[in-house]
Amino acid sequence: RGYDECLSKASDSQPVFNRDKFLRMAPALFEERRDNLSNSVVSGGQPQKMRSQRSKNFLSVLTNCQHFYQFLDMLDQDECMFFKEVMN
């Protein structure tokens, strides 16, 4: 999730992905803090989120591969409609 907020079109057939923005704000970058239970919940009962270096490394490699760019090129095709529905 979050890839679509970093995607724009240079033309009808050429998507442009802002990888730097994605690696700063993607929801998959953040995970719940796992240490002491009393410190992991902020006031209001919401779990505390922290940026995961492990997730950032993974997403960095994922968004820098040829398959990811092929995926971006295919987003407007009918075969990807189910994926877009699930992700939204």
Backbone hydrogen bonds, N-H to C=O, Kabsch-Sander energy under -0.5 kcal/mol:
donor,donor_aa,acceptor,acceptor_aa,energy
5,E,2,G,-0.5
6,C,3,Y,-1.5
7,L,4,D,-1.0
8,S,16,V,-2.7
10,A,8,S,-0.5
10,A,14,Q,-2.6
11,S,14,Q,-1.0
14,Q,11,S,-0.8
16,V,8,S,-4.0
18,N,6,C,-3.2
18,N,16,V,-0.5
19,R,17,F,-1.4
22,F,18,N,-2.1
23,L,19,R,-2.5
24,R,21,K,-1.2
25,M,21,K,-1.7
26,A,22,F,-2.3
28,A,1,R,-0.5
29,L,26,A,-2.1
30,F,27,P,-1.4
31,E,50,M,-2.5
33,R,48,Q,-2.5
39,N,36,N,-1.2
40,S,36,N,-1.0
40,S,37,L,-0.6
42,V,46,Q,-2.4
45,G,42,V,-1.5
46,Q,42,V,-0.5
48,Q,40,S,-3.2
50,M,31,E,-2.4
52,S,29,L,-3.5
53,Q,51,R,-0.6
56,K,52,S,-2.3
57,N,53,Q,-2.5
58,F,54,R,-2.0
59,L,55,S,-2.9
60,S,56,K,-2.3
61,V,57,N,-2.0
62,L,58,F,-2.7
63,T,59,L,-2.5
64,N,61,V,-1.0
65,C,62,L,-1.1
69,Y,65,C,-1.4
70,Q,66,Q,-2.1
71,F,67,H,-2.4
72,L,68,F,-2.2
73,D,69,Y,-1.8
74,M,70,Q,-1.2
74,M,71,F,-0.6
75,L,71,F,-0.7
75,L,72,L,-0.8
77,Q,74,M,-2.2
80,C,77,Q,-1.7
81,M,78,D,-1.6
84,K,80,C,-2.4
85,E,81,M,-2.2
86,V,82,F,-2.4
87,M,83,F,-2.5
88,N,84,K,-1.4
